Structures are given as structure tokens and as C-alpha cells.
Amino acid sequence: MTSILRNVGRYEILREIGRGGMATVYLARQADLDRLVALKELAPHYASDAAFATRFVAESRMAGSLSHTNIVTVYDFFEHDGVPYISMEYLERGSLRPWVGRLTLAQIAGVLEGLLAGLTHAESRGIVHRDLKPENVMVTSHGGVKITDFGIAKAVNQALTTRAFVTEPGMAIGTPMYMAPEQAMARDVGPWTDLYSAGVMAYELIVGQVPFPDADTPAAILVETVQGEGGLITASSAWLARLQAIARERGIVLIVDDIQAGCGRTGTFFSFEEAGLEPDIVCLSKSLSGIGLPFALVLLKPELDKQLPGEHSGTFRGNNLAMVGATGALSLWADPSFGEAIRRRARLLESRLGETAQAYASHGCAVRGRGLMRGLVWNDRTVAPRVSRAAFKLRLLVETSGAHGHVLKIMPPLTIPDDELLRGLDILDAALGEVFSTKPS
């Protein structure tokens, strides 16, 4: 008898049969109907994110609206202990992936016939899958095929569109080797997008490999060592070193975005010096101007510089004041003691914010960032904006960061005198005291 790993509502989970970036799929038994199902569970760290949970719910509704021989049937959607689940038809033979390169021409024709029939039905319902690949095509016990995983499907019919399918401008999602050009460029998609992916699959089934096997290797990796607008999350030196090793091994250009973290903000002129990185391209921009004004400057290795003298990319930015600020910033760095002064102020800031985090530990307060680029975050996402407003009333400017504006972003001037830094932190403590002595409005 197969052992039961755990119970989820009326389902008995037997074993894991698949795992992706967003969810895990289990083989489960639906106890009341005594049938085996594929139970898809949204990853716990995504379940608490409203956007991901909404997308997961929308996937179940979208897939559930499709009823066709060549599309996996969705039985049920439910939540258990705050985690969303989708119950689907279980196909014991798994995905088409193991069969790639092993099928006869007659069998390939049968696969493509079923695949196109399923896509035609989805099109009739105004739905574009957007992630067709062998892993998302299941094989039935009779050798037929069924399309599954509508996790990033798009409803082109306005009646079916929900916020979960509104892709951010300029954002391309899917699997690169199977993506149509318009999808890769984040342009409008339609039934033709899935038809392109079906064509790639047809080629792969016949030849044994995709037509563009290197499409999964990115041309470049762009990384912020400290995410200025992303919530002051800091990449560790060890992680950055591994990232550089992967980039070197695969011939990928490594770009460090020092737009906010550069010019000494983290304690060294470049934010990546501590990790010992040697990026191929460095973006400085605002950080170099010294006062946050636009000053576009890109440093790149000579072998990557393909432009001739006098040529430009058309993206240069830099007004007169920014140039004056950049000149002043670089003149300060001509003095070796300037960097040490920044690091001393950074230690002072770290110590004071550590005390603040300790004082509000019961509220989950934690310090983020490095050097003079710091953040405070709490369990309650509304704290940071409330503190920012309270500080403003006390004549202290402090902004917020993160996807939900839930991180208080603390970036004092690099040249701030110690007494002004301490006075600003005193005002911040007063603003915190005001917020935590009153209820949220």
C-alpha cells in the first residue's frame, strides 16, 4: 500500500511528481471519489504574495474554462491553510519530454494533430498559452497528448482578462528556446505566438533538438549588488562570486548596475569591490553626479566597445549641474582619506540602525543594505510609509523602497558631518516613536 505523506483537505498526497519555479505538483488521491489526481501547490513563499496568489487562482479559472480532449482537465481549486491548490487530471505517462527524438514520423504527426486541436480550442476561447514546450504537453495512456500548465496564459478576450494576465510593459515571459520573436520582445501576442512554439516543437521532435539551441543562454546578466529600488536587498560576496563564475564559464557578459550604489555609497567607490568582481560593463549614472542628477556614464571593457570615435547610442544624459556635481565628487575621491571617512560614517549609521532594530524587534524590525545605503523593514508593510510621513512633518526627508513601498530607505549624503547624521537619526527615532504610539490611520 502506498504511504500517505500528508493530507490536504480531501486529498491524500502520495509523492512529488514535478516541481517548477512557482509551484510543486504531487500525485494525490481524492478520498471521496477514490481517484488519483495531480495536485498543484503554489510555493509557500509565493502563497503570501497577493500578486502570485491571484495569478494562480486565475490559472485555475482559465484552465477550468477549457474542455477538450487535448487539454488537461481541471477538477477543483481550493485553499488549505492559506495555500492555494489546483486539482487536475493525472496522466501516468508524464510529459512529452522523454519521447523527444524517439518517435516515428507517424507518431509525430499524431502528436502535432492533438497539439493543434487543443490550441484551436484555446483560441476559440480567446486564450493564448505562451509557454508551449514538451514539458507542458502530457502523454495519455493511449498515446494521445494533452496541453497543461496555463500558468502564464493570456486571455486575449477582454471578458476573460483579469489583472493576473496584465504583463508589465517591456516584460517578456516564457521559455526562450520556444518563444516567438514578438513574445521575446514583449510585444502583442496572439494565437500565432503558440503556433510558432508548436513549430519549434515539431522541429525538435523530428530533428532531436530545437532550431536555436543557444537561445536559453542569456547574452548578458545585469545585477545590482544592493537593490536601491528593490527594497535594499543585498547580494552576498559569495553569491556574486558564483554569479561571475557562471557568467565566465558560459561566455555571458556581466553588467553591474551601480546607478545608486556607486561612487562610494557602499563604502568603496564601486559597490562590487568588496566581492572582488571584475564586471564587463558598469553603469554609474546618478551615483557619479554626486547629487542624484542624471549623468549617464557606462564603463566597459575595450573588447566590448564596438562604437567608432564620434558615434553614440543616443542615450546620453547629463545637464550642467550634474557635470559640476560629478566633477566635485571625483575631486573628493582624489583624497585617500575620503573613502575612510565614508566607511566611518557607515559604521556609525549601522550601529544606530542596529539599536533601532533591536528596540522594535517585537515588530519584526530588521536592517538592510550596506554602507550609507540602508533600509529598515517591519512585518507590517504600512510602517515604512507612515514613518516617512511622520519624519517629513519633523522636517526630515526619507523615502521608501521595495515592491510595496514597505522598506524605509536611508541614504544620507556621503559628505554629511557626523553631528548632522546623528541629528537626522534622532529625528528618525522621534518619527518612529510617533508612529508606534498611535494606531495606523
C-alpha positions in Angstrom: 0.0 0.0 0.0 1.3 3.4 -0.9 2.1 5.6 2.1 0.5 8.9 2.6 2.9 11.9 3.0 0.2 14.2 4.3 -3.5 15.2 4.0 -4.6 18.4 2.2 -8.4 18.7 2.7 -10.0 15.7 1.0 -6.7 14.8 -0.8 -4.1 12.4 0.3 -0.6 13.4 -1.0 1.3 10.3 -2.1 4.5 11.7 -3.8 6.0 14.6 -5.6 5.9 14.3 -9.4 7.0 17.7 -10.6 8.5 21.0 -9.4 8.8 24.4 -11.1 9.7 27.9 -10.0 6.2 28.8 -8.9 4.6 25.5 -7.8 5.1 21.9 -6.9 2.9 19.1 -8.4 2.0 16.0 -6.3 0.4 12.7 -7.1 -2.6 12.6 -4.7 -5.7 10.5 -4.1 -9.1 12.3 -3.9 -10.5 10.3 -1.0 -14.2 10.9 -1.6 -14.1 9.8 -5.2 -11.2 7.3 -4.8 -9.3 8.7 -7.8 -5.8 9.7 -8.5 -5.2 13.4 -9.3 -2.3 15.7 -10.0 -2.4 18.3 -7.2 -0.6 21.6 -7.9 0.5 23.5 -4.8 1.6 27.2 -5.0 5.1 27.5 -3.3 4.6 28.7 0.3 6.8 31.8 -0.2 4.6 32.8 -3.1 1.3 32.0 -1.4 1.7 35.0 0.9 2.2 37.3 -2.1 -1.2 38.6 -3.3 0.0 39.0 -6.9 1.3 35.4 -7.3 -1.8 34.0 -5.5 -4.1 36.0 -7.8 -2.2 34.6 -10.9 -2.5 31.1 -9.5 -6.3 31.5 -9.0 -6.7 32.9 -12.4 -4.8 30.0 -13.9 -7.3 27.6 -12.4 -10.2 29.6 -13.7 -8.7 29.9 -17.2 -7.7 26.2 -17.5 -11.0 25.2 -16.0 -12.9 27.1 -18.7 -11.4 24.8 -21.3 -12.9 21.5 -22.0 -11.2 19.5 -24.8 -9.8 16.0 -25.4 -6.3 17.6 -25.9 -6.3 19.8 -22.8 -5.7 18.5 -19.2 -8.9 18.7 -17.2 -9.0 20.9 -14.1 -11.2 19.3 -11.4 -11.1 21.7 -8.5 -9.5 24.8 -6.9 -9.3 25.3 -3.2 -7.2 26.8 -0.4 -5.8 24.8 2.6 -4.0 26.6 5.5 -3.7 29.7 3.3 -2.0 27.9 0.4 -3.8 27.6 -3.0 -4.1 24.3 -4.8 -5.4 23.1 -8.2 -6.6 19.5 -8.6 -6.1 18.2 -12.2 -6.3 15.1 -14.3 -3.4 12.8 -13.6 -1.6 11.3 -16.6 0.7 8.5 -15.5 3.0 8.6 -18.6 4.1 12.1 -17.8 5.3 14.8 -20.2 6.3 14.5 -23.8 10.0 15.4 -23.0 11.3 11.8 -22.6 9.8 11.0 -26.0 11.6 13.7 -27.9 13.8 12.2 -30.7 12.3 8.7 -30.2 9.1 8.9 -32.1 8.3 7.8 -35.7 7.0 10.3 -38.3 3.5 8.8 -37.9 3.7 9.3 -34.1 5.0 12.8 -34.5 2.1 13.6 -36.9 -0.3 12.3 -34.2 1.3 14.4 -31.5 1.1 17.6 -33.7 -2.5 16.8 -34.6 -3.6 16.7 -31.0 -1.5 19.7 -30.0 -3.0 21.8 -32.8 -6.5 20.7 -31.9 -6.0 21.7 -28.3 -4.6 25.1 -29.4 -7.5 25.7 -31.8 -10.0 25.1 -28.9 -8.0 27.5 -26.6 -8.0 30.1 -29.4 -11.8 29.7 -29.8 -12.0 30.7 -26.1 -9.7 33.7 -26.6 -6.7 32.1 -24.7 -3.0 32.1 -25.7 -0.9 29.6 -23.8 2.5 31.4 -24.2 4.7 28.6 -22.8 4.3 25.6 -25.1 7.1 23.1 -24.8 7.4 19.3 -24.4 7.3 19.7 -20.6 3.9 21.2 -20.8 2.4 18.5 -23.1 1.3 15.4 -21.3 1.1 11.9 -22.8 -2.1 9.8 -22.3 -2.2 6.0 -21.7 -3.4 5.6 -25.3 -0.5 7.7 -26.8 -2.5 10.9 -27.2 -1.4 14.3 -25.9 -2.9 16.9 -23.6 -1.7 20.5 -23.1 -1.2 21.6 -19.4 0.2 24.4 -17.3 -1.6 27.6 -18.2 0.4 29.5 -15.5 1.3 32.4 -17.8 -1.5 32.0 -20.4 -3.1 35.2 -21.6 -6.7 35.9 -22.1 -6.9 37.9 -25.3 -10.7 38.2 -24.9 -11.5 41.1 -22.6 -14.3 39.2 -21.0 -11.7 36.7 -19.7 -8.9 39.1 -18.9 -8.0 39.7 -15.2 -5.2 41.7 -13.6 -3.2 38.5 -13.3 -2.6 38.4 -17.0 -1.6 42.1 -17.5 2.1 41.7 -18.2 4.2 44.7 -17.2 5.4 46.8 -20.2 8.6 45.6 -21.6 8.4 42.3 -19.7 8.8 39.0 -21.7 7.8 35.8 -20.1 8.1 32.2 -21.4 10.8 29.7 -22.3 13.4 31.4 -24.6 14.0 28.4 -26.9 10.3 28.2 -27.8 9.3 31.9 -27.7 8.1 33.7 -30.8 10.0 36.9 -31.7 7.2 39.1 -30.7 6.9 37.4 -27.3 10.6 37.8 -26.7 10.4 41.5 -27.5 7.4 41.8 -25.1 5.1 42.8 -28.0 1.5 41.8 -28.6 0.9 38.1 -28.7 -1.9 36.0 -30.2 -2.7 32.5 -31.5 0.2 32.9 -33.9 2.5 33.0 -30.9 1.5 29.5 -29.8 1.8 28.4 -33.5 5.4 29.4 -33.5 6.1 27.4 -30.4 4.3 24.4 -31.9 6.6 24.8 -35.0 9.7 24.7 -32.7 8.4 21.6 -31.1 7.7 19.9 -34.5 11.3 20.6 -35.5 12.6 19.3 -32.2 10.5 16.1 -32.4 11.9 15.4 -35.9 15.5 16.5 -35.6 16.1 15.8 -31.9 17.0 19.4 -30.9 15.5 22.8 -31.0 16.4 25.0 -34.0 18.1 27.6 -31.8 19.8 25.6 -29.0 21.7 28.6 -27.6 18.5 30.6 -27.0 18.4 29.6 -23.4 21.8 31.2 -22.7 21.4 34.9 -22.0 23.6 37.5 -23.7 24.2 39.4 -20.5 23.4 39.4 -16.8 22.5 42.7 -15.2 22.8 42.8 -11.4 22.5 45.3 -8.6 24.7 44.4 -5.6 22.3 46.4 -3.5 18.8 46.9 -4.8 18.2 50.6 -4.5 14.5 50.5 -5.6 14.0 46.8 -4.8 14.0 47.1 -1.0 17.7 47.4 -0.2 18.2 43.7 -0.5 22.0 43.0 -0.6 23.7 40.3 -2.6 26.4 38.5 -0.6 30.0 38.4 -1.9 29.9 34.6 -2.2 26.7 34.8 -4.3 28.2 37.5 -6.5 31.4 35.4 -7.0 29.3 32.4 -8.0 27.4 34.6 -10.5 30.6 35.8 -12.0 31.9 32.3 -12.3 28.8 31.2 -14.2 29.0 34.2 -16.5 32.6 33.5 -17.3 32.0 29.8 -17.8 29.2 30.4 -20.3 30.5 33.5 -22.0 27.8 35.8 -20.6 28.5 39.5 -20.3 28.3 40.5 -16.6 26.9 44.0 -16.1 26.8 45.7 -12.6 24.3 48.4 -12.1 25.9 50.9 -9.8 23.4 53.7 -10.6 22.6 54.2 -7.0 25.2 52.1 -5.2 28.3 53.5 -6.9 30.6 56.5 -6.1 31.2 55.2 -2.5 27.7 54.7 -1.4 28.5 51.2 0.0 32.0 52.2 1.4 34.1 51.7 -1.7 33.9 53.6 -5.0 32.3 50.6 -6.8 29.9 48.5 -4.8 31.4 45.3 -6.2 34.9 45.8 -4.9 34.3 44.0 -1.7 33.3 40.9 -3.6 36.3 41.1 -5.9 34.2 41.2 -9.1 35.6 42.2 -12.5 32.4 43.1 -14.4 32.4 43.6 -18.2 30.2 46.7 -18.0 29.5 49.1 -15.2 26.6 51.6 -15.2 27.2 54.6 -12.9 24.8 57.4 -13.9 23.1 59.1 -10.9 25.7 58.0 -8.3 28.5 59.7 -10.2 26.8 63.1 -10.3 27.1 63.0 -6.5 23.7 64.6 -6.1 21.3 62.2 -7.8 21.1 64.2 -11.0 21.1 62.3 -14.3 24.6 61.7 -15.6 24.8 58.7 -17.9 28.2 57.0 -17.8 28.9 53.5 -18.8 32.3 51.8 -18.3 33.0 48.8 -20.5 35.9 46.6 -21.4 37.7 47.6 -24.6 36.8 44.4 -26.4 33.1 45.2 -26.0 33.3 48.7 -27.3 32.1 48.5 -30.9 31.4 52.2 -31.5 33.7 54.3 -33.5 35.0 57.7 -32.4 32.2 60.3 -32.5 29.4 57.6 -32.5 27.0 57.4 -29.7 24.0 55.4 -28.7 21.6 58.3 -28.3 21.1 57.8 -24.6 23.5 60.4 -23.2 22.1 62.4 -20.3 23.8 65.0 -18.2 22.9 68.6 -17.5 25.4 71.2 -16.4 24.7 70.9 -12.7 25.2 67.1 -12.9 28.5 67.6 -14.6 29.6 70.1 -11.9 28.4 67.6 -9.2 30.3 64.7 -10.9 33.5 66.8 -11.0 33.1 67.6 -7.3 32.5 64.0 -6.4 35.6 62.8 -8.3 37.8 65.6 -6.7 36.8 64.3 -3.3 37.9 60.8 -4.2 41.3 62.2 -5.1 41.9 62.4 -1.3 42.6 58.8 0.0 41.0 59.7 3.4 37.6 60.4 1.8 36.8 56.7 1.5 37.8 56.0 5.1 35.5 58.9 6.2 32.6 57.3 4.4 33.3 53.9 6.0 33.4 55.5 9.4 30.1 57.2 8.9 28.7 53.9 7.6 29.8 52.1 10.8 28.1 54.9 12.8 24.9 54.5 10.8 25.0 50.7 11.1 25.3 50.9 14.8 22.4 53.3 15.3 20.1 51.5 13.0 21.0 48.2 14.8 19.9 49.8 18.0 16.7 50.9 16.4 16.0 47.4 15.0 16.6 46.0 18.5 14.2 48.5 20.1 11.5 47.5 17.6 12.4 43.8 17.4 8.9 42.8 18.6 7.6 44.4 15.3 10.0 42.3 13.2 12.3 45.3 12.5 15.4 44.5 10.6 18.3 46.4 8.9 19.1 46.0 5.2 21.7 47.3 2.8 25.4 48.3 3.1 27.5 51.3 3.9 25.5 54.6 3.6 22.7 52.8 1.6 20.5 51.3 4.3 16.9 50.3 4.9 14.6 49.4 7.8 11.8 46.9 7.3 9.0 45.7 9.5 6.5 42.8 9.5 3.7 45.4 8.9 4.2 46.8 5.4 2.4 50.0 6.3 5.1 51.1 8.9 7.6 52.5 6.4 5.3 54.9 4.6 3.9 56.1 7.9 7.3 56.7 9.3 8.2 58.6 6.1 5.2 60.9 6.5 5.9 61.4 10.2 9.6 62.3 9.5 8.5 64.8 6.8 6.4 66.6 9.4 9.6 66.8 11.5 11.4 68.2 8.5 13.4 65.1 7.7 13.2 63.7 4.1 13.3 59.9 4.0 11.8 57.8 1.2 10.5 54.3 0.9 11.6 51.4 -1.4 10.6 47.9 -2.3 7.7 46.5 -4.4 5.2 47.6 -1.9 7.0 50.7 -0.6 7.5 48.8 2.7 11.2 49.5 3.3 12.4 52.8 4.8 15.3 53.9 2.6 18.0 55.8 4.4 20.7 57.3 2.2 22.4 60.3 3.9 24.9 62.4 1.9 28.4 61.0 1.6 29.8 64.2 3.0 27.3 64.6 5.8 29.0 65.8 9.1 28.7 63.3 12.0 26.6 65.7 14.1 24.1 66.2 11.3 23.9 62.4 10.7 23.2 61.9 14.4 20.6 64.7 14.4 18.9 63.1 11.4 18.8 59.7 13.2 17.4 61.3 16.3 14.6 62.8 14.2 14.0 59.4 12.6 13.7 57.9 16.1 11.2 60.5 17.1 9.2 59.7 13.9 9.2 56.0 14.8 8.1 56.8 18.4 5.2 58.8 17.0 4.1 56.0 14.6 4.3 53.3 17.2 2.5 55.4 19.9 -0.6 55.8 17.6 -2.7 53.4 15.6 -2.4 53.4 11.7 -4.8 55.8 10.1 
